């Protein structure tokens, strides 16, 4: 008999500070992220100990489960944005952005043990996922917890059309046109302002780290006030 296994890949929450000219996270940002993580991990623990909710695809009513089941068996990927709340209240992260997504795929004829072995073989991810991952290494490993070093390789910079909204003293991208397709942005962190170069080659840019409606993370930037205001797609992670 063939062995069929459901696999659910949980996107670990990531927090990005948006401080200008600095990559150092402030205490309120770190405290909010730690609070969010505690609540999210508590929710996950409650779900994985319940047989009828062990996999996220088991959530929802019968119609939703049937729809997801059929999509996954067709080879599609089910992606959903998650949000942990504190007794129904949103957890604000000052000067930060938390990415919390889950993706589910269906893999036939694969055992859970072999699938987990591949997913946790992070030292080989540079080989498995090249060219997007240029280098991967496990720095620490304690049970199911891993501390990793990853180097991503993104080479393309593409000119795009971007719609923005005004927030405080700057504009934030809300959707962009890549080729003939518009993509809505559900979250955006920034601007992160960078500058460098000398003389005629000097540059100044405003970067935004964005999440599209389908869960893909993209990196958009434009020139500063003193330069062209054209927008560019610097890279993406799928």
PASEBA-1860 file (N, C-alpha, C; in nm, 3 decimals):
! residues 238
1> XXXXXXXX> 0.084/-0.119/0.000/0.000/0.000/0.000/0.088/0.125/0.000 ~ 0.051/0.223/-0.083/0.130/0.345/-0.090/0.117/0.424/0.040 ~ 0.224/0.489/0.075/0.224/0.572/0.195/0.206/0.717/0.156 ~ 0.100/0.778/0.202/0.071/0.916/0.169/0.082/1.000/0.296 ~ 0.153/1.110/0.287/0.181/1.189/0.405/0.148/1.335/0.380 ~ 0.076/1.395/0.475/0.056/1.540/0.472/0.178/1.606/0.536 ~ 0.226/1.711/0.471/0.336/1.787/0.529/0.290/1.931/0.545 ~ 0.313/1.988/0.661/0.280/2.129/0.683/0.407/2.201/0.723
9> XXXXXXXX> 0.445/2.303/0.647/0.565/2.381/0.677/0.524/2.511/0.743 ~ 0.567/2.534/0.866/0.530/2.654/0.940/0.635/2.760/0.919 ~ 0.592/2.877/0.875/0.683/2.989/0.860/0.707/3.051/0.997 ~ 0.827/3.046/1.047/0.860/3.100/1.179/0.845/3.251/1.177 ~ 0.782/3.311/1.279/0.767/3.456/1.283/0.902/3.526/1.277 ~ 0.910/3.629/1.193/1.034/3.706/1.181/1.003/3.851/1.211 ~ 1.088/3.916/1.287/1.068/4.057/1.319/1.178/4.139/1.255 ~ 1.140/4.247/1.189/1.238/4.334/1.125/1.222/4.474/1.180
17> XXXXXXXX> 1.328/4.531/1.233/1.323/4.670/1.278/1.328/4.763/1.160 ~ 1.268/4.878/1.172/1.267/4.974/1.061/1.336/5.104/1.099 ~ 1.432/5.098/1.189/1.503/5.218/1.230/1.588/5.271/1.116 ~ 1.591/5.402/1.099/1.669/5.464/0.993/1.816/5.471/1.031 ~ 1.903/5.436/0.933/2.048/5.442/0.951/2.098/5.348/1.061 ~ 2.019/5.251/1.100/2.064/5.161/1.205/1.996/5.028/1.194 ~ 2.071/4.920/1.221/2.012/4.786/1.218/1.986/4.735/1.359 ~ 2.006/4.819/1.458/1.990/4.777/1.598/1.844/4.785/1.639
25> XXXXXXXX> 1.790/4.674/1.687/1.652/4.672/1.734/1.642/4.735/1.871 ~ 1.535/4.811/1.893/1.513/4.877/2.021/1.441/4.782/2.116 ~ 1.452/4.812/2.245/1.393/4.725/2.347/1.244/4.703/2.329 ~ 1.162/4.808/2.302/1.018/4.784/2.284/0.989/4.688/2.169 ~ 1.069/4.693/2.063/1.049/4.603/1.949/1.079/4.460/1.991 ~ 1.189/4.439/2.061/1.228/4.305/2.105/1.126/4.249/2.203 ~ 1.080/4.333/2.297/0.983/4.287/2.396/0.851/4.246/2.330 ~ 0.807/4.324/2.231/0.682/4.291/2.162/0.697/4.162/2.083
33> XXXXXXXX> 0.813/4.144/2.019/0.837/4.021/1.943/0.838/3.899/2.036 ~ 0.905/3.913/2.151/0.909/3.802/2.247/0.769/3.768/2.297 ~ 0.689/3.870/2.321/0.551/3.848/2.366/0.471/3.775/2.259 ~ 0.486/3.820/2.134/0.414/3.755/2.023/0.457/3.609/2.010 ~ 0.588/3.584/2.021/0.640/3.448/2.007/0.585/3.356/2.114 ~ 0.578/3.404/2.239/0.525/3.322/2.348/0.380/3.282/2.321 ~ 0.301/3.377/2.277/0.160/3.349/2.251/0.145/3.256/2.132 ~ 0.223/3.281/2.025/0.214/3.197/1.905/0.256/3.054/1.935
41> XXXXXXXX> 0.365/3.036/2.011/0.411/2.901/2.044/0.312/2.830/2.135 ~ 0.245/2.903/2.222/0.143/2.842/2.307/0.027/2.792/2.223 ~ -0.013/2.872/2.123/-0.120/2.830/2.033/-0.080/2.706/1.953 ~ 0.044/2.704/1.904/0.091/2.590/1.827/0.093/2.464/1.912 ~ 0.139/2.477/2.037/0.144/2.362/2.126/0.005/2.304/2.149 ~ -0.094/2.391/2.163/-0.231/2.344/2.183/-0.284/2.273/2.059 ~ -0.244/2.320/1.941/-0.293/2.261/1.817/-0.229/2.125/1.789 ~ -0.098/2.113/1.809/-0.030/1.988/1.773/-0.062/1.875/1.870
49> XXXXXXXX> -0.115/1.908/1.988/-0.152/1.803/2.082/-0.296/1.756/2.061 ~ -0.369/1.820/1.970/-0.507/1.780/1.939/-0.506/1.702/1.808 ~ -0.543/1.574/1.808/-0.537/1.492/1.686/-0.615/1.550/1.569 ~ -0.729/1.615/1.596/-0.811/1.666/1.487/-0.765/1.803/1.438 ~ -0.661/1.859/1.501/-0.608/1.990/1.458/-0.457/1.987/1.443 ~ -0.400/1.867/1.432/-0.254/1.856/1.426/-0.198/1.928/1.303 ~ -0.265/1.918/1.190/-0.223/1.989/1.070/-0.317/2.105/1.043 ~ -0.262/2.214/0.994/-0.342/2.333/0.972/-0.451/2.310/0.868
57> XXXXXXXX> -0.428/2.218/0.774/-0.528/2.192/0.671/-0.652/2.127/0.729 ~ -0.647/2.078/0.855/-0.763/2.020/0.920/-0.853/2.126/0.982 ~ -0.809/2.252/0.983/-0.888/2.359/1.043/-1.002/2.398/0.949 ~ -1.095/2.473/1.001/-1.205/2.520/0.920/-1.318/2.419/0.911 ~ -1.423/2.456/0.836/-1.538/2.367/0.823/-1.511/2.262/0.715 ~ -1.610/2.172/0.697/-1.592/2.061/0.603/-1.568/2.110/0.460 ~ -1.640/2.215/0.420/-1.624/2.267/0.284/-1.484/2.322/0.261 ~ -1.431/2.395/0.359/-1.296/2.450/0.347/-1.192/2.340/0.342
65> XXXXXXXX> -1.210/2.236/0.427/-1.114/2.125/0.426/-1.117/2.050/0.294 ~ -1.234/2.030/0.238/-1.246/1.961/0.109/-1.181/2.042/-0.002 ~ -1.204/2.173/-0.001/-1.144/2.260/-0.103/-0.992/2.258/-0.095 ~ -0.939/2.267/0.027/-0.794/2.265/0.044/-0.736/2.129/0.005 ~ -0.805/2.021/0.043/-0.759/1.887/0.011/-0.747/1.868/-0.140 ~ -0.846/1.911/-0.214/-0.843/1.896/-0.360/-0.731/1.979/-0.423 ~ -0.713/2.103/-0.372/-0.607/2.189/-0.426/-0.470/2.129/-0.403 ~ -0.447/2.076/-0.282/-0.318/2.018/-0.250/-0.292/1.893/-0.333
73> XXXXXXXX> -0.393/1.812/-0.356/-0.375/1.690/-0.435/-0.351/1.722/-0.582 ~ -0.386/1.844/-0.626/-0.353/1.888/-0.761/-0.211/1.940/-0.771 ~ -0.140/1.943/-0.659/-0.003/1.991/-0.658/0.011/2.137/-0.624 ~ -0.098/2.202/-0.582/-0.092/2.342/-0.545/-0.038/2.358/-0.403 ~ 0.002/2.480/-0.370/0.052/2.512/-0.236/-0.051/2.600/-0.166 ~ -0.091/2.560/-0.048/-0.187/2.639/0.031/-0.109/2.729/0.125 ~ -0.121/2.860/0.106/-0.050/2.958/0.188/-0.151/3.045/0.261 ~ -0.129/3.065/0.388/-0.220/3.146/0.469/-0.142/3.230/0.568
81> XXXXXXXX> -0.184/3.353/0.583/-0.123/3.441/0.682/-0.187/3.415/0.819 ~ -0.104/3.397/0.920/-0.152/3.375/1.056/-0.130/3.501/1.140 ~ -0.204/3.511/1.248/-0.190/3.626/1.336/-0.226/3.584/1.478 ~ -0.127/3.588/1.566/-0.152/3.559/1.707/-0.202/3.685/1.775 ~ -0.302/3.669/1.862/-0.358/3.783/1.935/-0.356/3.754/2.085 ~ -0.360/3.859/2.161/-0.364/3.848/2.307/-0.509/3.864/2.352 ~ -0.579/3.750/2.367/-0.721/3.751/2.404/-0.803/3.836/2.307 ~ -0.773/3.820/2.177/-0.847/3.890/2.073/-0.792/4.026/2.039
89> XXXXXXXX> -0.694/4.075/2.114/-0.637/4.207/2.088/-0.509/4.194/2.007 ~ -0.493/4.281/1.910/-0.374/4.283/1.825/-0.250/4.317/1.906 ~ -0.139/4.251/1.873/-0.012/4.277/1.942/0.069/4.374/1.855 ~ 0.080/4.497/1.899/0.154/4.598/1.824/0.304/4.580/1.845 ~ 0.381/4.599/1.738/0.527/4.588/1.743/0.585/4.722/1.698 ~ 0.623/4.808/1.790/0.677/4.940/1.752/0.806/4.927/1.672 ~ 0.809/4.998/1.559/0.927/5.000/1.471/0.966/4.858/1.425 ~ 0.868/4.772/1.409/0.896/4.636/1.365/0.780/4.576/1.290
97> XXXXXXXX> 0.807/4.464/1.226/0.707/4.393/1.147/0.726/4.244/1.167 ~ 0.619/4.173/1.200/0.626/4.029/1.221/0.563/3.958/1.103 ~ 0.637/3.863/1.046/0.585/3.779/0.939/0.550/3.644/1.000 ~ 0.425/3.605/0.988/0.378/3.480/1.046/0.286/3.414/0.943 ~ 0.341/3.319/0.869/0.269/3.254/0.761/0.282/3.103/0.775 ~ 0.191/3.031/0.712/0.201/2.886/0.708/0.170/2.840/0.565 ~ 0.248/2.743/0.519/0.227/2.685/0.387/0.213/2.535/0.399 ~ 0.123/2.477/0.323/0.100/2.333/0.326/0.115/2.275/0.186
105> XXXXXXXX> 0.181/2.159/0.176/0.195/2.089/0.049/0.162/1.941/0.072 ~ 0.129/1.872/-0.036/0.097/1.730/-0.029/0.205/1.653/-0.105 ~ 0.270/1.561/-0.038/0.378/1.484/-0.099/0.341/1.335/-0.092 ~ 0.316/1.270/-0.205/0.283/1.127/-0.203/0.408/1.040/-0.193 ~ 0.391/0.922/-0.138/0.497/0.819/-0.133/0.620/0.864/-0.055 ~ 0.600/0.946/0.045/0.711/0.994/0.129/0.674/0.975/0.274 ~ 0.765/0.923/0.352/0.739/0.908/0.496/0.771/1.038/0.568 ~ 0.709/1.057/0.682/0.733/1.177/0.761/0.879/1.184/0.804
113> XXXXXXXX> 0.938/1.070/0.840/1.076/1.068/0.887/1.171/1.119/0.778 ~ 1.156/1.072/0.655/1.246/1.114/0.548/1.225/1.260/0.510 ~ 1.098/1.306/0.515/1.071/1.445/0.482/1.134/1.540/0.584 ~ 1.120/1.509/0.713/1.179/1.592/0.817/1.331/1.590/0.807 ~ 1.388/1.476/0.771/1.534/1.467/0.757/1.585/1.563/0.651 ~ 1.513/1.574/0.539/1.554/1.666/0.433/1.537/1.811/0.478 ~ 1.423/1.843/0.540/1.397/1.980/0.582/1.497/2.028/0.687 ~ 1.544/1.937/0.773/1.636/1.975/0.879/1.782/1.961/0.840
121> XXXXXXXX> 1.809/1.918/0.719/1.947/1.906/0.672/1.992/2.041/0.616 ~ 1.996/2.141/0.705/2.021/2.278/0.662/2.159/2.298/0.600 ~ 2.256/2.217/0.639/2.389/2.231/0.580/2.387/2.204/0.430 ~ 2.286/2.132/0.381/2.277/2.098/0.239/2.179/2.188/0.162 ~ 2.119/2.285/0.230/2.019/2.368/0.162/2.079/2.452/0.050 ~ 2.205/2.490/0.063/2.270/2.564/-0.045/2.279/2.479/-0.172 ~ 2.294/2.349/-0.153/2.300/2.258/-0.268/2.160/2.229/-0.322 ~ 2.063/2.216/-0.230/1.927/2.180/-0.271/1.852/2.297/-0.334
129> XXXXXXXX> 1.878/2.420/-0.285/1.799/2.534/-0.328/1.882/2.639/-0.401 ~ 1.991/2.599/-0.459/2.067/2.693/-0.540/1.987/2.733/-0.662 ~ 2.001/2.856/-0.717/2.098/2.957/-0.675/2.045/3.054/-0.570 ~ 1.918/3.038/-0.525/1.862/3.135/-0.429/1.935/3.134/-0.296 ~ 1.984/3.019/-0.253/2.064/3.010/-0.131/2.208/2.981/-0.171 ~ 2.297/3.074/-0.141/2.438/3.060/-0.180/2.519/2.987/-0.075 ~ 2.479/3.001/0.053/2.553/2.935/0.160/2.459/2.906/0.276 ~ 2.474/2.788/0.335/2.390/2.752/0.450/2.474/2.672/0.548
137> XXXXXXXX> 2.452/2.699/0.677/2.531/2.631/0.779/2.454/2.631/0.911 ~ 2.456/2.518/0.980/2.397/2.509/1.113/2.499/2.560/1.216 ~ 2.461/2.665/1.289/2.549/2.720/1.391/2.528/2.652/1.526 ~ 2.402/2.624/1.559/2.369/2.556/1.684/2.250/2.464/1.660 ~ 2.248/2.352/1.732/2.138/2.257/1.718/2.110/2.196/1.855 ~ 1.988/2.220/1.904/1.947/2.166/2.033/1.807/2.110/2.020 ~ 1.796/1.979/2.003/1.666/1.917/1.984/1.603/1.960/1.853 ~ 1.484/2.021/1.862/1.415/2.069/1.743/1.446/2.215/1.711
145> XXXXXXXX> 1.537/2.274/1.785/1.571/2.415/1.763/1.705/2.425/1.689 ~ 1.705/2.511/1.585/1.823/2.531/1.504/1.856/2.680/1.497 ~ 1.984/2.709/1.500/2.032/2.845/1.473/2.116/2.836/1.346 ~ 2.077/2.915/1.244/2.133/2.897/1.111/2.202/3.023/1.062 ~ 2.292/3.003/0.967/2.350/3.113/0.890/2.318/3.085/0.744 ~ 2.243/3.176/0.680/2.204/3.159/0.540/2.248/3.281/0.460 ~ 2.299/3.257/0.340/2.332/3.367/0.248/2.245/3.352/0.124 ~ 2.161/3.453/0.099/2.072/3.449/-0.016/2.136/3.521/-0.135
153> XXXXXXXX> 2.105/3.474/-0.252/2.164/3.527/-0.374/2.053/3.583/-0.462 ~ 2.044/3.715/-0.472/1.946/3.781/-0.557/2.019/3.878/-0.649 ~ 2.007/3.861/-0.781/2.086/3.939/-0.875/2.005/4.042/-0.954 ~ 1.876/4.014/-0.975/1.799/4.098/-1.064/1.748/4.224/-0.995 ~ 1.755/4.336/-1.067/1.691/4.460/-1.025/1.600/4.502/-1.139 ~ 1.470/4.505/-1.115/1.371/4.526/-1.219/1.295/4.654/-1.193 ~ 1.280/4.736/-1.296/1.200/4.857/-1.285/1.053/4.819/-1.278 ~ 0.980/4.876/-1.179/0.839/4.843/-1.160/0.759/4.971/-1.135
161> XXXXXXXX> 0.627/4.960/-1.157/0.535/5.068/-1.124/0.474/5.040/-0.987 ~ 0.475/5.139/-0.899/0.431/5.119/-0.761/0.325/5.221/-0.723 ~ 0.216/5.174/-0.663/0.117/5.261/-0.600/0.152/5.273/-0.452 ~ 0.139/5.394/-0.397/0.178/5.417/-0.258/0.066/5.485/-0.181 ~ 0.080/5.481/-0.048/-0.006/5.556/0.043/0.082/5.638/0.136 ~ 0.035/5.755/0.174/0.112/5.841/0.264/0.090/5.799/0.408 ~ 0.200/5.783/0.481/0.195/5.749/0.623/0.300/5.833/0.696 ~ 0.254/5.912/0.788/0.343/6.001/0.863/0.422/6.088/0.765
169> XXXXXXXX> 0.555/6.075/0.765/0.638/6.163/0.682/0.693/6.092/0.558 ~ 0.635/5.978/0.518/0.687/5.907/0.402/0.574/5.829/0.334 ~ 0.602/5.779/0.216/0.507/5.700/0.140/0.543/5.553/0.149 ~ 0.442/5.467/0.154/0.460/5.322/0.167/0.397/5.254/0.046 ~ 0.467/5.159/-0.016/0.410/5.087/-0.130/0.293/4.999/-0.088 ~ 0.184/4.999/-0.164/0.067/4.917/-0.135/0.040/4.814/-0.246 ~ 0.094/4.836/-0.364/0.089/4.736/-0.471/0.188/4.778/-0.578 ~ 0.228/4.681/-0.663/0.323/4.712/-0.770/0.290/4.631/-0.894
177> XXXXXXXX> 0.330/4.687/-1.009/0.306/4.624/-1.139/0.437/4.567/-1.190 ~ 0.440/4.434/-1.205/0.557/4.364/-1.257/0.516/4.299/-1.389 ~ 0.563/4.357/-1.501/0.517/4.310/-1.631/0.373/4.353/-1.653 ~ 0.283/4.256/-1.667/0.141/4.287/-1.686/0.056/4.249/-1.566 ~ 0.120/4.219/-1.453/0.047/4.169/-1.337/0.067/4.259/-1.215 ~ -0.046/4.298/-1.154/-0.041/4.375/-1.031/-0.035/4.281/-0.911 ~ 0.043/4.319/-0.810/0.054/4.242/-0.687/0.023/4.332/-0.569 ~ -0.076/4.293/-0.487/-0.109/4.369/-0.367/-0.007/4.339/-0.257
185> XXXXXXXX> 0.026/4.442/-0.179/0.118/4.429/-0.067/0.036/4.438/0.062 ~ 0.046/4.334/0.145/-0.034/4.330/0.268/0.043/4.385/0.387 ~ 0.177/4.384/0.382/0.258/4.442/0.489/0.385/4.500/0.429 ~ 0.429/4.612/0.484/0.552/4.676/0.436/0.625/4.738/0.553 ~ 0.755/4.713/0.561/0.839/4.771/0.666/0.942/4.862/0.600 ~ 0.961/4.979/0.656/1.056/5.074/0.602/1.005/5.217/0.621 ~ 1.076/5.314/0.564/1.191/5.293/0.476/1.323/5.272/0.552 ~ 1.408/5.185/0.495/1.546/5.172/0.540/1.630/5.252/0.443
193> XXXXXXXX> 1.693/5.358/0.492/1.766/5.449/0.403/1.915/5.415/0.402 ~ 1.967/5.397/0.283/2.108/5.365/0.266/2.168/5.462/0.166 ~ 2.297/5.489/0.181/2.366/5.578/0.088/2.513/5.539/0.083 ~ 2.580/5.583/-0.021/2.722/5.551/-0.036/2.775/5.602/-0.168 ~ 2.895/5.556/-0.204/2.958/5.598/-0.329/3.026/5.733/-0.315 ~ 3.091/5.777/-0.422/3.163/5.904/-0.422/3.139/5.976/-0.554 ~ 3.143/6.109/-0.548/3.135/6.192/-0.666/3.012/6.158/-0.749 ~ 3.031/6.134/-0.879/2.916/6.113/-0.967/2.847/5.979/-0.944
201> XXXXXXXX> 2.913/5.886/-0.874/2.853/5.754/-0.852/2.782/5.744/-0.717 ~ 2.767/5.858/-0.649/2.700/5.856/-0.519/2.555/5.814/-0.535 ~ 2.501/5.747/-0.435/2.361/5.702/-0.441/2.297/5.713/-0.304 ~ 2.166/5.722/-0.303/2.087/5.719/-0.181/1.955/5.652/-0.214 ~ 1.916/5.554/-0.134/1.796/5.476/-0.164/1.710/5.458/-0.039 ~ 1.582/5.436/-0.064/1.487/5.401/0.041/1.433/5.261/0.011 ~ 1.462/5.167/0.100/1.421/5.028/0.080/1.298/4.996/0.166 ~ 1.212/4.911/0.111/1.096/4.860/0.183/1.093/4.708/0.171
209> XXXXXXXX> 1.077/4.641/0.285/1.062/4.495/0.288/0.914/4.464/0.295 ~ 0.862/4.398/0.193/0.718/4.384/0.175/0.676/4.237/0.167 ~ 0.551/4.214/0.201/0.489/4.082/0.188/0.369/4.095/0.096 ~ 0.367/4.015/-0.011/0.255/4.017/-0.104/0.138/3.937/-0.050 ~ 0.024/3.946/-0.120/-0.096/3.875/-0.076/-0.079/3.724/-0.084 ~ 0.014/3.675/-0.166/0.035/3.530/-0.177/0.145/3.479/-0.085 ~ 0.198/3.567/0.002/0.299/3.526/0.098/0.441/3.549/0.055 ~ 0.465/3.583/-0.072/0.601/3.607/-0.119/0.655/3.737/-0.060
217> XXXXXXXX> 0.782/3.733/-0.017/0.848/3.852/0.034/0.926/3.919/-0.079 ~ 0.911/4.051/-0.093/0.980/4.125/-0.199/1.052/4.244/-0.137 ~ 1.154/4.289/-0.209/1.239/4.400/-0.164/1.229/4.510/-0.268 ~ 1.161/4.619/-0.235/1.143/4.732/-0.326/1.226/4.850/-0.279 ~ 1.275/4.930/-0.376/1.347/5.052/-0.338/1.326/5.159/-0.444 ~ 1.353/5.281/-0.402/1.351/5.395/-0.492/1.460/5.492/-0.452 ~ 1.490/5.590/-0.540/1.589/5.691/-0.506/1.536/5.785/-0.401 ~ 1.626/5.854/-0.333/1.585/5.949/-0.229/1.526/6.074/-0.292
225> XXXXXXXX> 1.488/6.169/-0.206/1.425/6.290/-0.254/1.513/6.366/-0.354 ~ 1.646/6.354/-0.338/1.737/6.429/-0.424/1.761/6.359/-0.558 ~ 1.716/6.233/-0.572/1.741/6.158/-0.694/1.611/6.119/-0.760 ~ 1.618/6.035/-0.863/1.498/5.989/-0.931/1.406/5.916/-0.835 ~ 1.276/5.930/-0.857/1.179/5.865/-0.770/1.128/5.734/-0.830 ~ 1.196/5.684/-0.934/1.156/5.557/-0.994/1.169/5.444/-0.893 ~ 1.080/5.344/-0.904/1.080/5.228/-0.816/1.143/5.108/-0.885 ~ 1.206/5.022/-0.803/1.272/4.903/-0.855/1.246/4.785/-0.763
233> XXXXXX> 1.238/4.667/-0.822/1.229/4.542/-0.748/1.370/4.484/-0.736 ~ 1.423/4.485/-0.615/1.561/4.441/-0.592/1.573/4.291/-0.579 ~ 1.472/4.225/-0.520/1.478/4.081/-0.503/1.351/4.027/-0.441 ~ 1.342/3.895/-0.434/1.225/3.832/-0.376/1.262/3.695/-0.320 ~ 1.179/3.649/-0.227/1.199/3.518/-0.165/1.067/3.443/-0.171 ~ 1.066/3.326/-0.231/0.941/3.250/-0.240/0.951/3.119/-0.165
END
